Amino acid sequence: MIAMANNEASRLVLRKDVAELKRLAGWIEGFTRKRTSPDVSFAVQLCLEEAVANIIMYGGARDDPLEIAVELERNGGNLVARIEDNGRQFDPTRALPPVPARSLEEAKVGDVGIHLMRSFASGMDYERRDGRNRLTLRFLEPAVRDGRNRLTLRFLEPAGEPAE
């Protein structure tokens, strides 16, 4: 049986400052803690921190004013995250996948954030509108098997209790 909760949404506006990642992490945890499974909460945290860190570091020249707005919305079994910024145009959905190193000596640290976002999100869309980047990430709650070997989706109600 699938239970649908009311739509819930939250929005956070961040400055172009790496220290804002701590505030983002707390906000994400507060929103996802009682509304999603631990797996989805982790995926959302990883993807949003990666996206926002990239915007802060590469979204504009050093002194350019940059506004980053992050929204989270839970709609039934979906959690949708939207990141919007006024930085330079960049479409992460068109980024090439990382090239695997041929050896440990050739391997380098980093350059896999977008690949991780693609791996952890159920969907990723980008658009440029009115001079702003808009990245939408979707996350689905995992299906679980009940005692009669039927697949069901597990949703958490706002109070943190599984839905009936």
Residue, then its C-alpha position, 0 to 999 in steps of 0.5 A: m500500500i502506498a501512502m502519500a503525504n502532503n507536499e512539503a517544501s523548504r527554501l534556503v538562499l546562500r552566499k558565495d562563501v564556502a562556509e555556507l556549506k555547513r549551513l546547507a548541510g544542517w538545513i538538508e539534514g533538518f528537512t530530510r531527517k524525518r521525511t526520507s530514508p537514510d539512503v535518500s537523505f545521504a544522496v540528497q546531502l552528497c548531491l546538493e553539497e557537490a552542486v553548491a560547492n561547484i557553484i561557489m568555486y566556479g560560478g563566477a569571478r572572485d568578486d562577482p555577487l552570486e546568489i544561490a537558492v536551494e529548494l527541497e520539496r517532498n511530493g509523495g515518494n519523490l524528493v525534488a531538489r532545485i538549485e538556482d544561481n545567477g553564475r556563469q552558464f554551466d550545464p552539468t548534464r552535458a559534462l562528460p563522464p570521468v575517464p578511468a585511470r589506467s593505473l593507480e599512479e595516473a589516478k587523480v583526486g577529484d573531478v568525479g562530483i558530477h558523476l556522483m550526482r548522476s549516480f545518486a540522483s534518480g534524475m537530473d535536469y538543467e535549464r538556463r532561464d532569465g540569466r539563471n542556471r536551474l538544476t533539478l535533481r530527483f530522488l526516489e525512496p527505495a522499494v522494499r519487500d514485505g513478508r509476502n514478497r510484494l514490493t512496496l515503497r516506504f515513505l516516512e510521514p512528517a513525524g518520522e513514522p513509516a506510512e501505513 
